[in-house]
Amino acid sequence: MKDHGVSFGEAMRVWARVAALSFGGPAGQIAVMHRIIVEEKKWIGENRFLQALNYCTLLPGPEAQQLAIYIGWLMHKTRGGLAAGILFVLPGLLAIMALSWIYVLLGKVPLVQGLFFGLKAAVLVIVVEAVLRVGKRALKNNAMRALAAAAFLLLFFFDVPFPVIVIGAGLIGYVGGKMGVPAFLGGGGHGKAASKPLADADSLLGEETPLHARPNVGWSLRITAIFLLLWLVPVAALYFGLGGANVFTQISLFFSKLAVVTFGGAYAVLAYMAQQAVENYHWVTAGQMLDGLGMAETTPGPLIIVTQFVGFLAAWRDPGTMSPLLAATLGGLLTTWVTFTPCFLWIFFGAPFVEGLRANKELGAALGAITAAVVGVILNLAVWFALHVLFAKLTPVHWLGLSVDVPVLASVDIPSLAISVAAAIAIFRFKFGMIPVLLASSLAGVVLFLALGLS
């Protein structure tokens, strides 16, 4: 195999650049990575990039960060994967932490209140756009549409837990693939291929698999043990040291579970996390959840870094004997640790066996079914956010043994509705980008908030 000639120091600089430019959710982040790593630097070829991406979409967790870990590992072994993965998260971690401090310390300042007022109204539209974007790619036939509809109905009307939805959809897809049902065997992908794809043989890494990237059961077991300890020892220490009712224990357990069931992308996870954090744990309100999502949308790094904001506010509300700011900071860092540490585990353990997984049609069918169900999950998130942000009052309606919250129309928040409608026109009619729309909506929120004297 030829020497790729890329020094570790150069790789660090490139991954820092990728991280700094990774705005706009996983689709935008993967596009940035492809442009820099494949088209510009020519580290790896098109086929190897897509192979790695296909594997990462089969995993729980943020596929864009895991793709960075995978490529970093291919180029510079374990230290390369660690550097790429950490650098991909670091800018978002620092940005969300700074914004979280501003949020709790200056949140009552009218200027800051107005900024987040406009931001959350626009984020509603971003979530709706995600429904349409994912749906266009995933709902290719009636079977996929039925899975999406079933997922929405089960979540919205019956409160079926998100992990059950994911597991059920995956099993249906797996069985469908095993039986050779055509509806479950269609392919899919992220983004567009380059107009002249770079062949693996023409890339710096070359066509052959590096020696360190070949299956090695002993290495896989050792690296698995290390990352399981890094991930779960702090969780166990908190549980046995502070008890199950402590907020830090609850944060570590909940977000560890989230790290295992986060199939289907960030928005699918947000639906589950938002309802649990708001309705079960009472860590945040629906409006605060939208504020956090707005922060994550407008900062670099994985969208799921919004979990850090939730953990921050959870500890802020229940600091125990600590100062609230110290407890909140530790809560946010703990959340990030248990959310992203498993990502390294999945890649380092499974990547050497990626070829077998990629060629498995049953697993591909399971992923396709999960992606279809995720459309219904994201739709549920959009409806849930809209009900809690655009209306001040909801009233339960009982029908056929079910209880559903419906909005009191007289309680509609006109300024929020106006910003949401304007954001929708900008995105769907005039095709403005997400970042300009979010920034403009924040400015509009400040102007309306100050002009109308909202509080």
N, C-alpha and C positions, 0 to 999 in steps of 0.2 A: 504494500500500500504506500502511496506517495505521501511525503510530509506536507501538511497543509500550509506550514510556514506562518501561521498567525500566532503571535506571541500572546501570552496570558494578559499582559498589560494592555495590548491593543484591544483584545477582546473585552476587557473591563470598560474601556472607553466607549466601545461600540454599544455595549449593553446599557451603559449609563445614558447614551444618546437615545436608544430605543425607549428606555423608561421615561425619559423627559418628554418624548413626543407621543406617548401612548394615551391619548384621550379618546373618549367616545365609545366606551364599551368594547367587548371582545372583537367584534367585526373590524372596527377601526384599528385596534391594537394589532390584530393579526395582519392586517394590510400593511401597517407600518413595518412590522417585523419582516414581512415578505419583501417589501421594497428595499430595505436596508441589507438584510442578511443574504437574500437570494439574488436580487437584481443588481444591487450596488456592490456589495462586498464579494458576492459569488462564493460564499463559504460552503454552501450545500446546494444541490440541484433541486429542481421543481418536484420530482418524484419523491425524493427523501423528505422534503418539507411537507408534502401532502401526507405521506405515510406517518410522519410524526404527529401531524394535526389530527389525522383520523384516530390515532391511538388516544390522544389527549381528550377528544370528544367522548370517548368511552368511559372516561374517569369522572369521579366526583371532583368538584372544585373548579376553579377558574382555568379554562383551557388555554387562555393566552399566556398566563404565567407558567403553566406547566409546559407549554411549547417552548418557552424561553429556557426553562430548566433542561428540557430534552436536548435542545440544540447546543446549549452550553456544555452539557455532559458529553455529547458527541465530539465536540471540538477539544475540550480540555479536561476530560474525565470528571471526577466528583467535584473537584474545586471549581471547575468551569460551570457545572450545574448549580452549585451553591451561589456562586457570584452572580450568574444570570438571574436566578430566581429572587435573590435578596435585592439586587438592584432594581428589578422590575417592580417590587412592592414598595421600596424605600421612599421614593418621592410622594406617593399617595399616602403612606403612613404619616410622614412629616406634615404634609398639607392638611390632612384630615385632623390631625392632632392640634395644629395651630388654629384651624377653623372651629374646632370643638371648644378650645379655650375661649375664643372670641364669643362663641355662642352662649356659653354659660356666664361669662363675666360681663359681656356687653349686650346681651340679648334684649334687655329692656330699653336700650337706646333706640329712639325712633328710626334713625338711619339704618341700623342693623335689622330691626324688626321689619322695615319696609323691604330691605333686600331679600330676606327669606320669605316674606309674604309673596313677592313676585316670583321667586324661584320655585316655590312649591306648586303654584298654579301652572307654570310651564312644564314641570316634571310630569304632571298628569298627562299631558299631550305626548311627552317622550315615551311614556309607558304604552299609550295607545299605539304609537308608531311602532313600538317593538312588537306588539300583537300582530300588526299587519305585516311587518317585515318577516318575522319568524313564520307566520302563517303562510305567506306566499311561497316560502321555501319548503315547508314541511307538509302542507295539506294538499298533496298531489292527487288524492283519490278519496272516495267516500269512506273507506275504512279509516283513513287518517282523520278525516273530518269528524267521524263518529267518536273517535277517541278524544279529540279536542273537546267536543260538546259534552261527552260524559265526564271528563275531568272538571270542566266548569260547573256542571250541575252538582256533582258530588261535593265539590268544595263549597259552592255558594249556598246550596240548600241543605246539605246534610253534614257539613263540617267534617268530612272525611279527612284524616291527616295526610299531609303532603307526601310523607314517605310511602304511605300505602298506595297513593296514586302512582308514584314513580315505579314501585315494585310491580304493581298490577299491570301497568302499561308495558313495562319491560318483559314480563312473562308472556303477555299476549303477543308482542312482537317476536319474541324468541320462538314460541310455538308456531306462529305464522311462518317464520323463516324456515323452521325445521320441516314444516309440511310443504314448503315450496309455494305458498300462497303469493301470487304476483304482487298484490297490494303492499306486501311487507318487504319486498325485495328491491324497491326502487332506491337509487342512490341519491346523494345530496352532497352539499359542500358549502364551504365558507368563501364568499367572495369570488373574484374573477381570477382566472389564470393569466399569467403573463402572455403577451402577444407572441413572443418567441421564447418558450420555456427553456430554462437553462438545464441541459442534460446533467445527470449526476456525474458522469465521466468527465465533464468539462469544469466541474466545481473544484474548489481548493481541497475539499475533503476527499474527493474522488468517489468512485462507484462502489468500492469494496467496503465492508463493515470493519471499522477499527477493531483492533484486538480487544481493547477494554470494553467494547460495546457488544461483544458476543456473549451468549448465555453462560453464566457461571453461578451455579447454585450456591456454592459456598459464599461468594461475595454478596449475592442477593440476600441470603439469610443474615449475614453480618450487618449489612447496611440497614436491613429491615429492623433488626433488633435495636440498633443505635437510634433510629428515628422513632420507633415505638417508645423507647425510654424517654427521649427528648419531648415527645408529645404527651405521654400519659403519666409520667412520674409527677410533673407539676399538678395535674388534675387529681391524682390520688393523694398527694400531699395536702392539697387544699381540702379535699373531702374528709380525710381523717384528722386533719389538724384544726379545721374551722367548723366542720359539720355541714350536713347537706343543705341547711337553710341559709347559710351565709351567701351573700350576693356574689362573692368571688367564686365560690364553689358552683353556684348556679350558672354563672357565666361560662366557666370552664366546661361544665357538663353539656350545656345547651349548644354551645358553638362547636364543641367536639362532635356532637351528634350531627350538627349541620354540615360539618366537613365531610361526613360519610355519605350523606343523602343529597348532596348538591349536584345531582345530575340535571342536565337540561339548561344550564346557563344561569347567569346571575339573576335575571328577573323571576325565574321560577323559584329560586331560593328566597328572594325577597318577599314573595307572596306568603310563604310559610313563616319566615322570620317576622314579618310585620305583624301578622295576626297573633303569633305567640308572644312577641315582645309587648304588644299593645294590650291584648285582651287577657292573656294568661299571667304574664309576669308583671305587667304594668310598669315596665321600664321606661317606655316612651309613649307619647300620644301619636295619633295618625299624622297630625301635622308635623311633628318632630321627625317622624319617619321620612316624610317627604323632604324635609329640610336636609336630612342626612343624605338622601339619594341625590338631591341637587348638588350637594358638596362633591359627592363621588363622581357625578357626571361631568363636573367642571374642573376636576383635578386629574393629573396623570395616574396611571396604574389601574389595577383590576377594579371593576365596578363593585365587586363584593367587599371592597375595603370599607363600605358603609357599615359593615358589622362592627368595626372599631368605634364608630360614633355611637352605636346602640350600647355597646359595652361601657363606653365612657359615661353616658347618661345614667345607665343602670347603677354604676358605682357612685356617681354624683348624688343620686337620690338616697342611697343607703350607705354612707361612708363609714359607719361604725364609729370607732374612736379616732379615725384619721381626719385630717382636713379634707373637705369635699373635693378640692382640686387635686390633691395627691391621690386620693382614692379613685377619682375619675380617670386620671392619667394611667394608673396601674390597671384599672379595669379595661381601658382601651387597648393597652399593650398586651394584656393577657388574652383578650379577644383575638387580636391579630396573630398572636403566637399559636393558639389552638386552631385557628382557621387556616393558616398557611403552612404550618409545619407538615401536616399530612401530605401536602402537594409534593414535597421532596420525596417522601416515602413512596408514593404511587409511581413516580418516574424512576427512581433509582432501583426499585424492586422489579418493575414490570417492563421497562423499556427494552432490556435485552431480549425479551420474548415477543416484541411488538409484531414481528412478521406473522406469527401464528394467529395473533388476535386480529390483525388487519384482514387476514384472508378468511376469517370465520364469518360466514354469511348469517348464522343465527344471531351472533352478537351485533352485527350490523343492523339486522332487522329489529332487534331489541332497542338499539339506539334510535332508529327511525320512529318507532312507536312512542318512545319516551319524548322525543322532540315534538311529535304531534300532540301528545297530552299536555306538554308545556304551553302550547298555544292557549289551551283552556285555562291553565294555571295563571298565565300572565293576564288574560282577560279578567279573571277573578280579581287579580291585584288591581287592575285599572278601575273596575267597578267599586271595589272596596275603598280605594283612595278617593274616588270621586264622591262617594256618599259621605265620607268623613271630612272632606275638605271643602266641598262646594256648598254643603248644607250644615246649618247650625244645629238642626234637630232631626232626629230619626225616630220613627215610631214602629213598633213591632206589629206585623200583620200575620194573623194565623190563618193558614189555608191548608186543607187536607192533612192536618196533623203537623204541619211545618210552621216554624216561626221565622219570618223574614223581615229584616229592617228595611223600611222604605222611607224616602226623604219627605219631610214636610216642605212642600213647595214654597210656602211663604217664608221659609227660613233661608232661602238661597242667598249665598254671599255674592252680591252683584259684582264688586270689584274683582274677586277671584275668578268669577265666570268670564268677565270681560278679558282678563289677561289670558285665560286658557283659550278662549275663542281666537284671540289675536295670534297666539302662539300656533294654534292649529292651522290658521290661514297661512302663516309664514312658512310652516313646514310642509303642509300638504299642497298648497296652491302655488307658492312661490319657490319651494324647494330650498329654503334657507337651511344652513347647517345647524346642528344642535347647539354648539357653543355660542354662536351669535344670538340665537333665539333665547337661550338661557340668560345671557348677559343683558339683552334688551328687556326681557321680562323682569329681571331683577331691578333694573333702572326704573321701569314702569311701576314696579311695586313701591319703590322708594318715593316716587312722585305722588302716587295715589295715597300712600300711607300718610305722607306729610300734608298733602293738600286737604284730605278728608278728615284728618285727625283720628285715624283708626287706632285701635289699641287692642 
